[in-house]
Amino acid sequence: MYLKRKIYDRLVQWKDNADHSTLEVNGARQVGKTYLINKFADENFAHKIYVNLFELSGKQFMDCYKQATQWQPGQKRPEHPLHDAFHLYEPDFQDTDDTVIIIDEIQESAEIYNRIREFTRQFRCHFIVTGSYLGRVYEPEFRFSSGDVTKLTIYTLSFEEFLEAYDAEIYEKYMQITGEVQEDSLYDKLKGIYDIYCQVGGYPKVVQTYLESKDIQKAQGELVKIIDTFTNESIRYFTDILDNRVFTQIFLSICRILNREKKGLAEDSISEELQKIVTRDYSSNITKAACNRAISWLYFSGIIGFCAKITELDIMDFKSAGRCYFMDLGVANYYLKRTGTDERSLRGTLNENYVFINLKKRQDFPPEIAFETPAFATYKGGEIDFVVQSLEGNRRYLVEVKTGKGRAETALKALQSGKADRLLYLKGNTKGGEDGKIITVPIYMLERYKF
């Protein structure tokens, strides 16, 4: 089953761009990077070479690379050793504009990663490098190639992508909505599909399993396999963490923090707060350094994302890691349920997590909204779910995610005090509407909303 991804258009734009940079594709494991990139390559290039440094093809390529680049002092130096390496690996290799070379799991070799600048400058063909654990390239032996790389992040399926795969006819009606949702049956259908998405999430294999079986439990079984694979593979990159259960402990601790109704954190950062909970509730043998490394690994691996805290709505008082969320709703739902979260709190936290993911995507290049990360805020003893500032028009929004009919008193107070230009309510049980500076939007319409 092919799941249509909107990021495909960005791949085409990269190919047509005259700067001829190497494309570095980031994204968590199992988000569909390899499948999508190979499909794009097959449909847009006459020739393709695929190397996976995590598999046999990677070992074979490294043998070719070592043979092509070996040199003894006093001997004549090879003129084009990198070209020779690809000729050894693929005798029919042609260095033309209509050739693409894909190097998957590039984090497995610092030596190959450090050649990106040469790939960009010495070849006519196009290069795509990708990996599930590109956070590893922050280690000292990996060098950066600024200016020679175009970076692109592939996430799990968005709600719109899930909706199109679930029911193409309803998706077309959804795309034609221009104002309030008028049709009751369409409203009910969209809300029902969004509720399913909150449980299933967007990992392609999980979505495919659900669409084929219409069984949420079977889909969650696939999700558990993905989580297990990630934790088992990740542990080999650590020397100070001997038990992969530390990741589960961190996931559960994140859920407990998200379920708290309090103004920010007791500690100065999410890392300190998580480390305190993990060592208190699970294992006192986990050091602070090991816990922080695991949290950073989860972030750079695309499993969690950080949310900033703006104290008293003063953007000069901006703490970049005041809270964290999951980067997939299926993962969030799975661990929130494991912590015993009640149904009402579960819906509210999943909705908030959904909004975080959407805002995070809007900060990718080309960015639509400001700040380094999505941000929540405190104001006069209360809390505001998110603060969003558009780059076009520099308009500031206070965003409140609501599951019932409650009013966001803190946000209303801040709006009346001139701290923002608009208050945006995101609700599941609404058809939308506008009242002066207060805008109400069905939460499942967020991806179509323009700040």
C-alpha positions as a printed Julia matrix, in Angstrom:
451×3 Matrix{Float64}:
   0.0    0.0     0.0
   1.43   3.37   -1.06
   0.87   6.17    1.43
   1.11   9.54   -0.31
   3.51  11.94    1.41
   3.52  15.71    0.88
   7.27  15.9     1.45
   7.69  14.32   -2.01
   7.23  17.77   -3.58
  10.15  19.08   -1.51
  12.34  16.31   -2.93
  11.45  17.4    -6.45
  12.28  21.02   -5.56
  15.7   19.92   -4.29
  16.46  18.09   -7.55
  15.5   21.14   -9.61
  17.5   23.56   -7.46
  20.57  24.95   -9.21
  22.84  24.9    -6.14
  23.4   21.14   -6.54
  23.77  20.47   -2.82
  23.81  17.09   -1.15
  20.43  16.29    0.4
  20.6   15.15    4.04
  17.34  13.51    5.09
  16.64  13.3     8.8
  13.86  11.44   10.55
  13.08   8.84   13.16
  13.39   5.16   12.38
  10.52   3.65   10.37
   9.02   6.96    9.21
   9.38   5.82    5.59
  12.59   7.61    4.59
  14.15   4.75    2.65
  10.96   3.82    0.79
  10.12   7.41   -0.13
  13.64   8.33   -1.24
  13.98   5.22   -3.4
  10.57   5.84   -4.96
  11.56   9.43   -5.69
  14.9    8.32   -7.17
  13.29   5.68   -9.39
  10.75   8.17  -10.72
  13.09  11.14  -11.27
  16.5    9.75  -12.29
  17.68   7.42  -15.03
  20.34   5.8   -12.82
  20.4    5.04   -9.1
  23.02   3.61   -6.74
  21.83   2.6    -3.29
  24.19   1.9    -0.38
  23.05   1.05    3.15
  25.97   1.34    5.56
  24.0   -0.68    8.12
  23.68  -3.68    5.8
  25.74  -5.89    3.47
  25.75  -3.27    0.69
  27.5   -0.93    3.12
  30.25  -3.43    3.89
  30.75  -4.05    0.18
  30.94  -0.33   -0.56
  33.43   0.26    2.26
  35.66  -2.45    0.76
  35.52  -0.6    -2.57
  36.15   2.72   -0.85
  39.23   1.43    0.99
  40.67  -0.08   -2.17
  40.1    3.1    -4.2
  41.53   5.47   -1.58
  44.52   3.47   -0.36
  47.87   5.15   -1.01
  51.47   4.71    0.04
  53.93   7.63    0.36
  56.05   7.87   -2.76
  53.36   6.46   -5.0
  51.32   8.48   -7.48
  48.17   9.69   -5.78
  44.82   8.61   -7.32
  43.25  11.46   -9.28
  39.61  10.62   -8.55
  39.5    8.13   -5.69
  35.83   8.72   -4.82
  34.77   8.22   -8.43
  36.89   5.07   -8.49
  35.13   3.78   -5.38
  31.73   4.06   -7.02
  33.02   2.5   -10.23
  34.29  -0.47   -8.22
  30.96  -0.78   -6.43
  28.85  -0.27   -9.56
  30.8   -0.79  -12.84
  28.04   0.96  -14.84
  28.26   4.1   -12.7
  27.9    7.32  -14.7
  28.68  10.7   -13.17
  25.82  12.57  -14.85
  23.01  14.89  -13.79
  20.62  11.99  -14.33
  22.29   9.8   -11.69
  21.54   9.77   -7.98
  23.56   8.06   -5.25
  21.74   7.25   -2.01
  23.81   6.51    1.09
  21.5    5.26    3.82
  22.35   5.02    7.54
  25.3    7.32    6.94
  25.78   7.77   10.69
  27.53   4.39   10.64
  30.66   5.93    9.08
  32.19   9.26   10.08
  34.66   8.88    7.22
  31.93   8.74    4.58
  29.88  11.47    6.27
  32.91  13.74    6.24
  33.11  13.36    2.45
  29.83  15.19    1.87
  31.62  18.37    0.76
  33.48  16.38   -1.87
  30.28  14.69   -3.0
  28.76  18.1    -3.58
  31.75  19.73   -5.27
  33.44  16.94   -7.24
  30.48  15.12   -8.78
  27.87  16.01  -11.36
  25.49  13.37  -10.05
  23.18  14.0    -7.09
  23.72  12.63   -3.58
  21.16  11.84   -0.89
  22.38  10.83    2.56
  20.03   9.68    5.25
  19.88   7.95    8.59
  17.62   7.18   11.52
  20.19   8.14   14.14
  21.82  11.25   12.69
  22.14  12.56   16.23
  25.32  10.52   16.28
  26.98  12.97   13.88
  27.29  15.4    16.8
  30.17  13.26   18.03
  33.66  14.8    17.54
  34.78  12.59   14.63
  31.92  13.87   12.45
  32.56  17.18   10.67
  29.87  19.53    9.43
  29.55  20.58    5.8
  27.66  23.84    6.07
  26.67  25.29    2.72
  27.08  21.97    0.93
  24.01  20.31    2.44
  20.27  20.83    2.16
  18.54  19.32    5.19
  15.07  17.83    5.1
  13.15  16.13    7.89
  10.6   13.38    7.27
   8.07  12.92   10.04
   5.44  10.28   10.62
   2.21  10.8     8.66
   0.32  13.98    9.43
  -3.43  13.9    10.04
  -4.05  15.11    6.47
  -1.89  12.31    5.06
  -3.65   9.79    7.31
  -7.04  11.16    6.25
  -6.24  10.87    2.54
  -5.14   7.26    2.99
  -8.18   6.49    5.17
 -10.84   7.93    2.85
  -9.92   9.88   -0.29
 -13.49  11.16   -0.75
 -13.7   12.65    2.75
 -10.2   14.1     2.25
 -11.38  15.93   -0.88
 -14.33  17.4     1.03
 -11.97  18.38    3.85
  -9.7   20.22    1.42
 -12.7   22.16    0.05
 -13.71  23.57    3.46
 -13.21  27.34    3.37
 -14.83  28.48    6.62
 -16.9   26.92    9.36
 -17.74  23.22    9.03
 -21.38  23.38    7.95
 -22.21  19.76    7.2
 -22.94  17.82   10.39
 -22.12  14.43    8.89
 -18.76  15.67    7.56
 -17.94  17.2    10.94
 -18.71  13.9    12.69
 -16.68  11.89   10.19
 -13.64  14.13   10.43
 -13.75  14.15   14.2
 -14.07  10.36   14.26
 -11.09   9.89   11.92
  -9.02  12.34   13.96
  -9.8   10.34   17.11
  -8.54   7.19   15.37
  -5.4    9.03   14.25
  -4.71  10.05   17.86
  -4.63   6.38   18.8
  -2.83   4.98   15.76
  -0.33   7.76   15.06
   1.55   8.14   11.82
   4.25   5.49   11.46
   3.62   4.13    7.93
   3.7    0.45    8.91
   1.32   1.1    11.82
  -1.05   3.09    9.59
  -0.95   0.4     6.91
  -1.76  -2.29    9.47
  -4.73  -0.31   10.73
  -6.07   0.5     7.26
  -5.9   -3.16    6.26
  -7.38  -4.56    9.47
  -9.36  -1.64   11.01
  -8.02  -3.06   14.28
  -6.35  -0.53   16.6
  -4.86  -3.27   18.76
  -3.12  -4.86   15.76
  -1.8   -1.45   14.74
  -0.45  -0.86   18.23
   1.26  -4.25   18.03
   3.24  -2.95   15.04
   4.02   0.21   17.0
   5.46  -1.84   19.89
   7.74  -3.62   17.4
   9.04  -0.27   16.14
   9.66   0.96   19.69
  11.47  -2.28   20.6
  13.65  -2.07   17.48
  14.56   1.52   18.25
  15.51   0.84   21.88
  17.47  -2.32   21.05
  19.42  -0.63   18.26
  20.02   2.58   20.21
  21.67   0.9    23.16
  24.69  -0.08   21.07
  25.64   3.59   20.7
  25.98   4.0    24.47
  28.83   2.95   26.74
  27.28   4.2    29.98
  23.76   2.78   29.62
  23.56  -0.99   29.99
  19.79  -1.45   30.06
  17.48  -0.33   27.25
  14.66  -0.04   29.78
  16.02   3.44   30.54
  14.22   4.65   27.4
  10.9    3.22   28.6
  11.45   4.85   31.96
  12.04   8.21   30.28
   8.91   7.79   28.11
   6.75   7.09   31.15
   8.29  10.01   33.01
   7.49  12.33   30.09
   3.86  11.22   30.32
   3.69  11.96   34.03
   5.09  15.45   33.46
   2.61  16.12   30.64
  -0.26  15.04   32.85
   0.64  17.51   35.58
  -1.41  20.68   35.83
   1.28  23.06   37.01
   3.12  26.13   35.77
   6.19  24.74   34.09
   8.65  22.53   35.92
  10.05  22.25   39.4
  13.55  22.13   37.91
  15.17  24.56   35.49
  15.06  22.2    32.51
  13.22  19.16   31.22
  16.44  17.12   31.46
  16.78  17.84   35.17
  13.11  17.13   35.81
  13.2   13.83   33.91
  16.43  12.73   35.54
  14.94  13.38   38.97
  11.81  11.34   38.2
  13.66   8.47   36.52
  16.13   8.03   39.37
  13.42   8.38   42.01
  10.76   6.12   40.49
  12.8    3.55   38.57
  16.51   3.23   39.17
  18.9    5.2    41.32
  21.76   3.59   39.36
  21.16   5.83   36.35
  23.53   8.77   36.51
  22.48  12.27   35.61
  24.94  12.3    32.69
  23.6    9.01   31.32
  20.01  10.21   31.64
  20.8   13.47   29.87
  22.6   11.62   27.07
  19.59   9.34   26.62
  17.25  12.35   26.47
  19.47  14.07   23.89
  19.59  10.84   21.89
  15.77  10.62   21.87
  15.63  14.22   20.67
  18.17  13.88   17.86
  16.62  10.54   16.85
  13.28  12.25   16.28
  11.37  10.48   19.05
  10.74  13.49   21.3
  10.73  17.25   20.8
  11.43  20.1    23.19
   8.99  22.89   23.96
  10.22  26.24   25.27
   8.85  28.21   28.21
   8.19  31.97   27.94
   7.91  33.39   31.42
   5.24  36.08   31.86
   4.88  36.3    28.07
   8.26  38.04   27.9
  10.02  36.64   24.84
  13.34  37.82   26.3
  12.77  35.26   29.08
  12.82  32.24   26.78
  13.97  28.84   28.07
  14.34  26.47   25.16
  13.72  23.15   26.95
  10.9   23.75   29.4
   8.84  20.72   28.41
   8.93  17.87   25.94
   6.43  15.99   23.8
   6.42  12.87   21.66
   6.87  13.28   17.9
   4.21  10.67   17.13
   0.71  10.47   18.59
   0.65   6.68   18.54
   3.72   6.58   20.79
   2.2    9.25   23.05
  -1.09   7.35   23.31
   0.66   4.05   24.05
   2.75   5.37   26.94
   0.06   7.67   28.35
  -2.22   4.65   28.68
   0.57   2.7    30.37
   0.76   5.37   33.05
  -2.95   4.91   33.78
  -4.02   8.29   32.39
  -7.79   8.76   32.63
  -9.76   9.2    29.4
 -10.39  12.93   29.72
  -6.77  13.74   30.51
  -5.66  11.39   27.73
  -7.69  13.25   25.09
  -6.45  16.61   26.31
  -2.79  15.61   26.38
  -2.96  13.94   22.96
  -4.59  17.06   21.48
  -1.88  19.23   22.97
   0.82  16.88   21.68
  -0.76  17.01   18.21
  -0.58  20.81   18.21
   3.06  20.7    19.32
   4.0   18.43   16.39
   2.21  20.69   13.95
   3.96  23.81   15.26
   7.32  22.03   15.17
   6.86  21.27   11.48
   6.03  24.91   10.78
   9.47  25.88   12.07
  11.28  23.78    9.47
  12.71  25.53    6.42
  11.09  27.56    5.0
   9.75  28.57    8.43
   6.24  29.91    8.92
   6.46  30.82   12.6
   9.12  32.27   14.93
  11.15  30.89   17.86
  13.64  28.03   17.98
  11.02  25.57   19.2
   7.28  25.71   19.91
   6.66  27.48   23.21
   4.15  27.67   26.05
   3.92  30.61   28.43
   3.09  31.65   31.96
   1.23  34.86   32.75
   0.05  36.29   36.09
  -0.17  32.96   37.86
  -1.65  31.02   34.96
  -0.45  29.1    31.91
  -1.07  29.39   28.16
  -0.78  26.22   26.08
   1.23  27.72   23.2
   2.44  31.09   21.94
   2.84  31.43   18.18
   4.3   34.37   16.3
   3.88  34.42   12.53
   6.85  35.47   10.42
   4.54  36.98    7.84
   2.9   39.97    9.49
   4.61  39.36   12.84
   1.23  38.6    14.43
   1.21  36.93   17.85
  -1.3   34.21   18.73
  -2.16  32.65   22.06
  -3.21  29.06   21.4
  -5.45  27.15   23.77
  -6.23  23.47   23.26
  -9.59  22.6    24.82
 -11.55  19.36   25.09
 -14.7   20.86   26.66
 -16.48  24.21   26.9
 -14.07  25.77   29.39
 -12.66  29.26   28.88
  -8.96  29.98   28.92
  -8.98  32.7    31.55
  -5.22  33.31   31.51
  -5.14  33.66   27.71
  -8.18  35.95   27.75
  -6.53  38.12   30.38
  -3.33  38.32   28.31
  -5.29  39.16   25.14
  -7.16  41.95   26.91
  -3.84  43.3    28.22
  -2.5   43.61   24.68
   0.02  40.78   25.02
  -1.15  39.19   21.76
  -3.08  39.95   18.58
  -5.31  36.87   18.49
  -6.55  34.06   20.72
  -6.94  30.76   18.89
  -9.12  28.06   20.43
  -8.54  24.54   19.09
 -11.38  22.2    20.01
 -12.67  18.8    18.99
 -16.34  19.6    19.56
 -16.74  22.74   17.47
 -17.52  23.72   13.9
 -15.39  26.84   14.2
 -16.13  30.53   14.23
 -14.72  34.0    14.87
 -15.62  36.65   17.43
 -13.41  39.71   17.14
  -9.9   38.69   18.1
 -11.01  35.25   19.27
 -10.91  32.5    16.66
 -12.23  28.97   17.17
 -11.07  26.17   14.87
 -11.77  22.42   14.94
  -8.51  20.84   16.0
  -8.52  18.53   12.98
  -8.44  21.67   10.76
  -5.19  22.96   12.29
  -3.0   21.78    9.42
  -4.96  23.99    7.03
  -4.88  27.03    9.32
  -2.47  29.81    8.32
  -0.94  31.93   11.07
